[in-house]
């Protein structure tokens, strides 16, 4: 029994050794194949893997010699798109301005143009309504004067003489045949004091009504007929200031000449009276009977410069100042 048992045990041992050898040879072959495959993956692009169930690696593959991992680029975050700012509502401002006009028993047009900030906007209430321009025609006139001087086409020292047809009642009474003035003096009279006769001399010297309107149209005033018959809109006056502030009428050199002519003028009861103290307002007014207009560039608004033009019929300086105050409060929000 012992020998039989011993012989059977030996047979089993032999068979076990044979099986173990076979397994060892198979494992070695698998390791070699896996090693070659892994080595190839380091030096060649990885093929695209077909879609299918995840396959666990074989035991042989897990026993392959360790290799350095293939470097993988870190993911790059895609920037989020910049959100579009939500425009502010002008509803409250419009209701306030409409209430002011109604309380004053006046007709009016108002145009607001923001010139800076994250999302500049504009707003009008009857901005295209036609009103008597009165002295606001002097805004494009003085813009043209400043641009001509800045470009060298004209000089502050040019001599311009009065003619009888130039006269209109105004601030100064020293006009008589043969009287002559420098261009700079006439510009100051037409700007600071809104003098009519000085402006008439300048209009004539610069080519007359047609030339003035051609200049105004080229700088945004497409709805106006200045000087004769002398009508305009709040939107046109605002566009003139917008063009000037953007450098379209001679740039910084022209602004250095123009702005002192229209700042701290003899008429500060309109827009300047309505904005916060310390604000710098470059503006041109117009008054004729019941027509009271003001168009200005507020240089230091709470969020940057802005343009405000107000045309009224049946109102007055208090109404214009109240509209300017309502707009200033809106701009401060």
ChimeraX attribute file (.defattr): number of C-alpha atoms within 10 A of each C-alpha:
attribute: neighborCount
match mode: 1-to-1
recipient: residues
	/A:1	6
	/A:2	7
	/A:3	8
	/A:4	9
	/A:5	10
	/A:6	11
	/A:7	12
	/A:8	12
	/A:9	12
	/A:10	12
	/A:11	12
	/A:12	12
	/A:13	12
	/A:14	12
	/A:15	12
	/A:16	12
	/A:17	12
	/A:18	12
	/A:19	12
	/A:20	12
	/A:21	12
	/A:22	12
	/A:23	12
	/A:24	12
	/A:25	12
	/A:26	13
	/A:27	16
	/A:28	15
	/A:29	13
	/A:30	18
	/A:31	19
	/A:32	16
	/A:33	15
	/A:34	19
	/A:35	19
	/A:36	12
	/A:37	12
	/A:38	16
	/A:39	14
	/A:40	12
	/A:41	15
	/A:42	14
	/A:43	9
	/A:44	8
	/A:45	8
	/A:46	9
	/A:47	7
	/A:48	6
	/A:49	6
	/A:50	6
	/A:51	6
	/A:52	6
	/A:53	6
	/A:54	6
	/A:55	6
	/A:56	6
	/A:57	8
	/A:58	10
	/A:59	11
	/A:60	17
	/A:61	17
	/A:62	11
	/A:63	14
	/A:64	17
	/A:65	12
	/A:66	9
	/A:67	11
	/A:68	7
	/A:69	8
	/A:70	9
	/A:71	7
	/A:72	6
	/A:73	6
	/A:74	6
	/A:75	6
	/A:76	6
	/A:77	6
	/A:78	6
	/A:79	6
	/A:80	6
	/A:81	6
	/A:82	6
	/A:83	6
	/A:84	7
	/A:85	8
	/A:86	7
	/A:87	9
	/A:88	10
	/A:89	9
	/A:90	14
	/A:91	8
	/A:92	11
	/A:93	18
	/A:94	17
	/A:95	10
	/A:96	16
	/A:97	21
	/A:98	18
	/A:99	13
	/A:100	19
	/A:101	21
	/A:102	13
	/A:103	11
	/A:104	14
	/A:105	12
	/A:106	17
	/A:107	17
	/A:108	29
	/A:109	24
	/A:110	30
	/A:111	24
	/A:112	24
	/A:113	21
	/A:114	21
	/A:115	21
	/A:116	13
	/A:117	10
	/A:118	7
	/A:119	12
	/A:120	14
	/A:121	15
	/A:122	13
	/A:123	17
	/A:124	19
	/A:125	18
	/A:126	16
	/A:127	21
	/A:128	17
	/A:129	16
	/A:130	19
	/A:131	21
	/A:132	26
	/A:133	30
	/A:134	20
	/A:135	24
	/A:136	26
	/A:137	26
	/A:138	27
	/A:139	24
	/A:140	24
	/A:141	25
	/A:142	25
	/A:143	23
	/A:144	21
	/A:145	25
	/A:146	28
	/A:147	23
	/A:148	18
	/A:149	20
	/A:150	22
	/A:151	13
	/A:152	10
	/A:153	9
	/A:154	15
	/A:155	16
	/A:156	18
	/A:157	12
	/A:158	11
	/A:159	13
	/A:160	19
	/A:161	18
	/A:162	20
	/A:163	17
	/A:164	11
	/A:165	10
	/A:166	17
	/A:167	17
	/A:168	16
	/A:169	9
	/A:170	14
	/A:171	14
	/A:172	13
	/A:173	10
	/A:174	8
	/A:175	18
	/A:176	12
	/A:177	10
	/A:178	10
	/A:179	11
	/A:180	14
	/A:181	17
	/A:182	14
	/A:183	23
	/A:184	20
	/A:185	16
	/A:186	21
	/A:187	25
	/A:188	20
	/A:189	20
	/A:190	28
	/A:191	29
	/A:192	18
	/A:193	18
	/A:194	26
	/A:195	21
	/A:196	21
	/A:197	25
	/A:198	29
	/A:199	25
	/A:200	23
	/A:201	22
	/A:202	24
	/A:203	21
	/A:204	16
	/A:205	12
	/A:206	17
	/A:207	10
	/A:208	14
	/A:209	17
	/A:210	15
	/A:211	13
	/A:212	21
	/A:213	22
	/A:214	14
	/A:215	17
	/A:216	26
	/A:217	17
	/A:218	13
	/A:219	21
	/A:220	19
	/A:221	25
	/A:222	18
	/A:223	18
	/A:224	26
	/A:225	22
	/A:226	25
	/A:227	22
	/A:228	12
	/A:229	11
	/A:230	17
	/A:231	17
	/A:232	25
	/A:233	29
	/A:234	32
	/A:235	31
	/A:236	24
	/A:237	34
	/A:238	27
	/A:239	24
	/A:240	25
	/A:241	29
	/A:242	22
	/A:243	17
	/A:244	23
	/A:245	20
	/A:246	12
	/A:247	14
	/A:248	16
	/A:249	25
	/A:250	21
	/A:251	17
	/A:252	16
	/A:253	15
	/A:254	23
	/A:255	19
	/A:256	13
	/A:257	20
	/A:258	25
	/A:259	18
	/A:260	14
	/A:261	24
	/A:262	25
	/A:263	20
	/A:264	15
	/A:265	20
	/A:266	12
	/A:267	20
	/A:268	18
	/A:269	16
	/A:270	27
	/A:271	33
	/A:272	26
	/A:273	19
	/A:274	23
	/A:275	22
	/A:276	14
	/A:277	8
	/A:278	8
	/A:279	15
	/A:280	18
	/A:281	27
	/A:282	22
	/A:283	29
	/A:284	31
	/A:285	29
	/A:286	20
	/A:287	19
	/A:288	12
	/A:289	10
	/A:290	13
	/A:291	20
	/A:292	27
	/A:293	33
	/A:294	30
	/A:295	30
	/A:296	28
	/A:297	28
	/A:298	23
	/A:299	16
	/A:300	13
	/A:301	21
	/A:302	16
	/A:303	15
	/A:304	14
	/A:305	19
	/A:306	27
	/A:307	26
	/A:308	31
	/A:309	31
	/A:310	30
	/A:311	31
	/A:312	26
	/A:313	20
	/A:314	15
	/A:315	22
	/A:316	19
	/A:317	20
	/A:318	15
	/A:319	24
	/A:320	27
	/A:321	21
	/A:322	20
	/A:323	26
	/A:324	26
	/A:325	19
	/A:326	18
	/A:327	21
	/A:328	20
	/A:329	14
	/A:330	13
	/A:331	16
	/A:332	9
	/A:333	8
